Amino acid sequence: MKLVFKNGLQSEFIENAMKEHFDHLKQKYPELKDAQATITASMDNSPVQAGADSYRVDVRVNGGRKFRTIWLHKTAKNFYEAMNKVFHVLSQKLARKTEKRRVTLRQRRRRFKHEAILES
């Protein structure tokens, strides 16, 4: 896992929080063991106009055994909110991709039911 900080956002707390979130996902989905991940944290603000800052978290997961490259980014007014959003969506995507076996079995059952109805 590679962490990248942009626009002076580097912090030990942020680094630890991102590592904890990603380690939790690795434990939950063993398919991530071989994958390479890059997590980028950045803070965007306008140099021309005063206003609230915008925090962005990008996650790119390459490879793994069961899925292709996943690229996500989320933006929020608070860094931790953006981080929670992106890891929540990543968890949902991984769940959908790893449940392929369950989905194919369900499709087979539906097909057999449909064929049985047509035969009778």
C-alpha positions in Angstrom: 0.0 0.0 0.0 1.3 3.4 -1.0 0.2 6.6 0.6 0.5 9.9 -1.2 -0.2 13.3 0.3 -0.8 16.4 -1.8 -1.1 20.1 -0.9 0.5 19.9 2.5 -2.0 17.6 4.1 0.5 15.1 5.5 -0.3 14.0 9.1 0.5 11.0 11.2 -3.2 10.7 12.3 -4.4 10.7 8.7 -1.8 8.1 7.7 -2.7 5.8 10.6 -6.4 6.2 9.9 -6.0 5.2 6.2 -3.8 2.3 7.1 -6.3 1.0 9.6 -9.2 1.2 7.1 -7.2 -0.6 4.4 -5.9 -3.3 6.8 -9.5 -3.9 7.9 -10.5 -4.4 4.2 -7.6 -6.7 3.7 -8.7 -8.9 6.6 -12.3 -8.9 5.4 -11.4 -9.6 1.7 -8.3 -11.9 1.4 -8.4 -11.2 -2.4 -6.7 -7.9 -1.6 -3.6 -9.7 -0.3 -1.9 -9.7 -3.7 -3.3 -6.3 -4.8 -1.3 -3.1 -5.0 -3.1 0.0 -3.6 -2.4 3.7 -3.9 -4.2 6.0 -1.6 -4.0 9.8 -2.3 -5.2 12.4 0.2 -5.4 16.0 -0.9 -6.9 19.3 0.2 -8.2 21.7 -2.4 -8.9 25.3 -1.9 -9.3 28.3 -4.1 -6.3 30.7 -4.2 -8.6 33.4 -5.6 -11.7 33.2 -3.4 -12.0 32.6 0.3 -14.2 29.7 1.3 -14.4 26.3 2.8 -11.7 23.8 2.0 -12.5 20.6 0.1 -10.8 17.3 1.0 -10.4 14.5 -1.5 -9.4 10.9 -1.1 -8.5 8.8 -4.1 -8.1 5.0 -3.9 -6.7 2.9 -6.7 -6.5 -0.9 -6.3 -4.6 -2.7 -9.0 -4.8 -6.4 -9.6 -5.6 -9.0 -7.1 -6.9 -12.5 -7.9 -10.6 -11.8 -8.5 -11.0 -8.3 -9.8 -9.6 -5.7 -12.2 -8.4 -2.2 -11.3 -10.7 -0.2 -9.0 -10.4 3.6 -9.0 -12.5 5.6 -6.6 -12.5 9.2 -5.4 -14.7 11.0 -2.9 -14.7 14.7 -1.8 -16.1 16.2 1.4 -15.8 19.2 3.7 -13.9 17.0 6.3 -11.1 14.6 5.5 -12.4 11.8 7.7 -15.8 12.0 6.1 -14.2 11.7 2.6 -12.1 8.8 3.8 -15.1 7.0 5.3 -17.1 7.5 2.1 -14.4 6.2 -0.2 -13.7 3.1 2.0 -17.4 2.4 2.3 -17.9 2.4 -1.4 -14.7 0.3 -1.9 -16.1 -2.2 0.5 -19.4 -2.4 -1.4 -17.6 -2.8 -4.7 -15.4 -5.6 -3.3 -18.4 -7.4 -1.8 -20.2 -7.3 -5.2 -17.1 -8.6 -7.0 -16.3 -11.4 -4.5 -19.9 -12.7 -4.4 -19.8 -13.8 -8.0 -20.2 -17.5 -7.1 -23.3 -16.8 -5.1 -24.8 -14.7 -7.9 -24.1 -17.4 -10.6 -25.8 -20.1 -8.4 -28.8 -17.8 -8.0 -29.0 -17.3 -11.7 -28.9 -21.0 -12.4 -31.7 -21.7 -9.9 -33.8 -19.0 -11.6 -33.1 -20.5 -15.0 -34.1 -24.0 -13.9 -37.3 -22.6 -12.3 -38.1 -20.8 -15.6 -37.5 -23.9 -17.6 -39.6 -26.0 -15.3 -42.5 -23.6 -15.7 -42.2 -23.6 -19.5 -42.2 -27.5 -19.6 -45.4 -27.8 -17.6 
